[in-house]
């Protein structure tokens, strides 16, 4: 199985802290295991460092699915980014946000967990099942499983194409 850098990173991170199935995905447990201070507050979600300690602040008016999704976005900033975005060039800030959005999909619905479920379609019933299993919003689950299935299709096509060239 071939994984991207992000997929490998998420799998190694979760495995290291004992998260091996979708049932174990809980942002409070992840934050605690990684030493991240977690707070709910009345403003938009954000990540920050204070006295070299990481904090993730989640918007308290969101539903639990939105908080989980926001946590994974902010987790990327804590784990992989440095600097204050207000002091960055706009294109670099946009790059960090795009990277955090991509990470969010993989952290909320990790590829290695999707592999274990052997998903083959993105019918509404499948999307609703994934939405419930991973605690995300319907549109989020649809986008992630579409991404996942497209990647699987490309891997299968590339594998067959490579084999055909070798023969």
N, C-alpha and C positions, 0 to 999 in steps of 0.2 A: 504494500500500500504506500502510495506517495502522498506526503502531506506538505503543505506550504509551511513557511517559517512560522506564520501566525498559528496555524493548526498545531504544529509541533510545540510551540511555546505554551499554548493553552493546555495541551495534554500533559506536558511535563509539569506545569504549574499545579494543575488540579491533582495529578497523581502524587506529587510531593506533599500536598496538604491533605491527602486521603479522600479526595472526591473522585469517585470512579463511576458514578451513575447519576442520571438526571434526578433521582430522588434526593441526592445529597447536595444539589445546587441550592445554596442559600447565601445571600449576600452578607448576612450577619456572621455566619460561620467563616466565610472566605475572608472577610475583613479581620476578624479576630485572629485567624490562623496566620495572616500576613502582617499583623501588627498595625493595621490601619484603623484610626479612630473614625467612627461612623456616627453621624448626627442627622436627624431630620430637622429641617428648618423651613421658614416661610418664603424662601427665595429659590431661584432656579438652581438646579443641581450643579455642583462644582467640586473640583479637587484642588487641594492646596497643601503646601508644606509650611509648618510653623515650628521653629526650633528643630528643624530637620526631622520632624515627625509628620507622617502622611495623614491627611484627613480627607474624607469624602463626605460632603454635605448633600443630602438628598432632599428634594422639594417635597414637603410634607402633605401637599394637597393632591399629589398624584396617586393613582391606584397602585397596587402592589406590583403589577406587571410593568408599569412604567418606571417604578422605582428600581426594579431588577435590571431593566434595560439601561437606565441611566447609570446605575452602579457599575455595570460592565464597561460602559463608555468611559466613565471617570477612572475606573481601575486602570485602563490603558494609560491615561495621563500619569497616574501615580507610578506605575511600573516601568514605563518606557519613555517618558518625556521629561524634559527639564526646562526651567525658565518660566518666566511670567508672560503669559500670552499677550498682555497689554503692551509689553515692550518688544514684541516680535514684529518682523516684517509680515505684512498681510498674507503673502503667499506661503510663508512658513507656518503661520497660524492655521491657514486653510489646510495645509498638508497634515498637520497634527490632528486637526478635527476629522479629516477623511480617514486617517489611520485609526483614530479612536472609534469611529463609526464602524469600520471594517472589523476591528477587534471585538466590538460589542456583539456583533452577530455570532462570531466564533465562541466568545466566552459564554453567551446566553444559551447557545445550542451547539455545543462542541461537536466537531466532525467525528471524533472517535466514539461519541455516544450515539450519533446518528447512524454510524456504521453498524453498531450493535443492534439497532432497531430494524435494519434492512429495509429502509423506506424505498419504495419504487415509484411512487406517484405523488402528485400534489392535488388530489381531489379534495373537496371541502371537508369531507369526513376525516381525511388524513391530517389536514391542516388543523382542524379543531382538536384532534388527539394530540398533536405535537404542541399546540398552544397550551393545553392542559398539562402535559408532561413536563414542559420546560418553563411554565409560568410566564409566558410572553403574550403579547397582543396578537390577534389573528393576522393582521397585515405583516407584522414582524415575522411570524412563523412562515407565512407564505413566501416572503422575500428570501428568508434563509433557506427554506427547503428547495426553492427554485434554484438558488445559487448552488446548493449542495448537489442537486440532481444534474445540473448543467456541468459541474466539475466532474462528476462521476462519468457522465456521457463522454466528455472530452478525454478523460483518462482511459476509458475503454476504447475509444476511437484511436487515440494515439498508440495504445498498446497493440491493437490489431494492425494499425498502419506500420508500426515499427517491425512487427513480426513478418508482415508481408514483404517489406523491403529486405529483410535478412534472408529470406528464402529465395 
